[in-house]
Amino acid sequence: MRQRSERPPRSAPARVFGVLGEVLVTIAVVMALFLVYRIWWTNLEAERRSVSTAAAIRDKWSRADTAGNAESGTKAPGMGFLHVPALGSGEIAIVEGTDPERLNEGVAGYYTAPVRAAMPWEREGNFSLAAHRDGHGARFHNLDKVEPGDHVVVETQTDWYVYTVFATLPKTAETNVGVIDPVPKGSGRYTGSQYITLTTCTPVFTSDYRLVVWGELTRVDPVTADRTPPPELSG
């Protein structure tokens, strides 16, 4: 009977590379699971919470008395909805605050610091908003697709505020808070008006820089009984 030959023992370098390979495979699996959690699971959670927020806003509007006005929408659970056709993400509930936990609800939040956003119905100022670029609903995932000439619409209880995008800033430091000033720095505008600013992280899957989109109010359409949207949203 032939004896089975024994495999020669692996050299020390071979053993090291073998262990290293196993470690790298483990790291790759962990990273893949993390991405699944960050993108898929957090999106599911954000979608559930954003649907609840949107329903609460519209329920509040439906129960408002005839004396209600747009300003009444600034209280919790939110003040209205953001519509940006170029984003392709449908309506986005707007709430107060931009801390990560708030934005994790799959919403857009208006700034309260370091500069407080001016509401759309105020005569002058900058209605500045932030939302996530990836995960947690990723409401501004396609913000880089928004270009000058595109429209941004804010829906409140009583009015549609129609803005036209006039400038974008593809990348700036997160410390550049001037982009949300009442007259936004770097936008090319130097006098007061009714502006809107949309901000998010860039590049995708990082928070190294900020991407900025600026628009200016074009007109205000009163909300009709059937809430027919302005033509900018009917395309």
QUIFEN-V897798 format. One record per residue. RES is the residue in three letters. SS is DSSP state (~ for helix, > for strand, _ for the rest). OMEGA is omega in degrees with one decimal (none if undefined). NEAR is the number of other C-alpha atoms within 8 Angstrom. Layout:
RES|SS|OMEGA|NEAR + RES|SS|OMEGA|NEAR
This chain:
MET|_|-179.0|2 + ARG|_|176.8|3 + GLN|_|178.1|4 + ARG|_|-179.1|4 + SER|_|178.3|4 + GLU|_|177.6|4 + ARG|_|179.0|4 + PRO|_|179.3|4 + PRO|_|179.3|4 + ARG|_|178.2|6 + SER|_|179.7|6 + ALA|~|178.2|6 + PRO|~|-179.8|6 + ALA|~|178.3|8 + ARG|~|179.2|9 + VAL|~|-179.5|8 + PHE|~|177.4|8 + GLY|~|178.3|8 + VAL|~|-179.9|8 + LEU|~|178.6|8 + GLY|~|178.7|8 + GLU|~|178.8|8 + VAL|~|-179.5|8 + LEU|~|177.3|8 + VAL|~|178.8|8 + THR|~|178.9|8 + ILE|~|-179.8|8 + ALA|~|179.0|8 + VAL|~|179.7|8 + VAL|~|179.6|8 + MET|~|178.5|8 + ALA|~|178.0|8 + LEU|~|178.6|8 + PHE|~|179.1|8 + LEU|~|176.7|9 + VAL|~|178.6|9 + TYR|~|-174.0|9 + ARG|~|-173.9|11 + ILE|~|-172.3|11 + TRP|~|-175.2|10 + TRP|~|-179.5|9 + THR|~|175.9|13 + ASN|~|177.9|14 + LEU|~|179.4|10 + GLU|~|-179.3|10 + ALA|~|179.7|13 + GLU|~|178.9|12 + ARG|~|-177.1|8 + ARG|~|-179.7|10 + SER|~|176.4|12 + VAL|~|178.5|8 + SER|~|178.5|8 + THR|~|-179.8|11 + ALA|~|179.6|9 + ALA|~|179.8|8 + ALA|~|178.8|9 + ILE|~|-177.3|13 + ARG|~|175.8|8 + ASP|~|177.9|8 + LYS|~|178.5|8 + TRP|~|-176.8|9 + SER|~|-179.5|6 + ARG|~|-178.6|6 + ALA|_|177.7|8 + ASP|_|-174.6|5 + THR|_|178.4|4 + ALA|_|-179.1|5 + GLY|_|178.8|7 + ASN|_|-175.5|8 + ALA|~|-177.2|11 + GLU|~|-179.4|6 + SER|~|-179.8|8 + GLY|~|-178.4|14 + THR|~|-179.5|11 + LYS|_|176.3|7 + ALA|_|10.8|8 + PRO|_|179.8|8 + GLY|_|-176.0|13 + MET|_|-180.0|15 + GLY|>|-175.6|14 + PHE|>|176.4|11 + LEU|>|177.6|13 + HIS|>|178.0|12 + VAL|_|-176.8|12 + PRO|~|-177.4|10 + ALA|~|178.5|10 + LEU|~|-179.6|12 + GLY|_|-175.8|7 + SER|_|179.7|8 + GLY|_|-178.7|8 + GLU|_|-179.5|8 + ILE|>|178.4|12 + ALA|>|179.3|14 + ILE|>|179.5|13 + VAL|>|178.5|14 + GLU|>|173.9|12 + GLY|_|-177.8|9 + THR|_|177.7|14 + ASP|_|-174.1|6 + PRO|~|-178.2|6 + GLU|~|178.4|6 + ARG|~|-179.1|10 + LEU|~|178.0|15 + ASN|_|180.0|12 + GLU|_|178.6|13 + GLY|_|-176.9|17 + VAL|_|168.0|15 + ALA|>|-179.3|15 + GLY|>|176.9|14 + TYR|>|-173.8|14 + TYR|_|170.5|14 + THR|_|177.9|10 + ALA|_|0.1|5 + PRO|_|174.9|6 + VAL|_|-179.5|9 + ARG|_|-179.9|7 + ALA|_|172.0|14 + ALA|_|179.6|11 + MET|_|-176.8|8 + PRO|_|-176.4|9 + TRP|_|176.4|6 + GLU|_|-172.3|8 + ARG|_|-175.5|6 + GLU|_|176.8|10 + GLY|>|-172.8|14 + ASN|>|177.2|18 + PHE|>|-171.5|13 + SER|>|-174.2|13 + LEU|>|174.5|14 + ALA|>|173.7|13 + ALA|_|-177.7|15 + HIS|_|177.1|16 + ARG|_|178.7|15 + ASP|_|-176.4|12 + GLY|_|176.2|11 + HIS|_|178.7|17 + GLY|_|176.5|15 + ALA|_|-175.2|12 + ARG|_|179.4|14 + PHE|_|-178.6|11 + HIS|_|-177.5|11 + ASN|_|-178.0|11 + LEU|~|178.3|12 + ASP|~|178.6|8 + LYS|~|-179.2|7 + VAL|_|-174.8|10 + GLU|_|174.1|10 + PRO|_|-176.7|9 + GLY|_|176.0|7 + ASP|_|-177.5|9 + HIS|>|174.7|12 + VAL|>|-176.6|13 + VAL|>|174.8|11 + VAL|>|179.7|12 + GLU|>|174.0|12 + THR|_|-177.9|11 + GLN|_|-172.3|10 + THR|_|-173.5|9 + ASP|>|168.5|11 + TRP|>|178.3|14 + TYR|>|-174.7|13 + VAL|>|179.2|13 + TYR|>|173.9|14 + THR|>|179.5|13 + VAL|>|-179.5|14 + PHE|>|-179.4|10 + ALA|>|174.7|11 + THR|>|175.8|11 + LEU|>|-173.2|10 + PRO|>|-178.0|8 + LYS|>|174.1|9 + THR|>|-179.2|9 + ALA|>|178.8|8 + GLU|_|179.0|8 + THR|_|-178.3|4 + ASN|_|-177.3|7 + VAL|~|179.1|9 + GLY|~|-178.2|8 + VAL|~|178.3|11 + ILE|~|174.7|13 + ASP|_|177.1|10 + PRO|_|167.3|11 + VAL|_|-169.0|13 + PRO|_|179.4|12 + LYS|_|179.7|10 + GLY|_|-177.3|8 + SER|_|-175.1|10 + GLY|_|177.1|6 + ARG|_|-173.3|8 + TYR|_|178.2|6 + THR|_|-178.4|5 + GLY|_|177.4|8 + SER|_|176.7|11 + GLN|>|-175.1|13 + TYR|>|168.1|15 + ILE|>|178.9|13 + THR|>|176.4|14 + LEU|>|-178.4|10 + THR|>|175.1|12 + THR|>|179.6|13 + CYS|>|174.7|13 + THR|>|-6.1|13 + PRO|_|179.3|8 + VAL|_|179.6|9 + PHE|_|174.7|7 + THR|_|173.5|8 + SER|_|-175.0|9 + ASP|_|-175.2|9 + TYR|>|177.8|12 + ARG|>|173.9|14 + LEU|>|-172.2|15 + VAL|>|174.4|13 + VAL|>|179.2|13 + TRP|>|174.6|13 + GLY|>|178.6|13 + GLU|>|-177.5|12 + LEU|>|178.1|13 + THR|>|178.8|8 + ARG|>|177.1|7 + VAL|>|177.8|9 + ASP|>|176.0|9 + PRO|>|177.3|7 + VAL|_|177.6|11 + THR|_|-177.2|6 + ALA|_|-179.5|5 + ASP|_|178.7|4 + ARG|_|175.4|6 + THR|_|-177.3|7 + PRO|_|177.3|9 + PRO|_|-177.2|8 + PRO|~|178.7|6 + GLU|~|-179.0|7 + LEU|~|-175.5|8 + SER|_|-178.7|6 + GLY|_|none|4
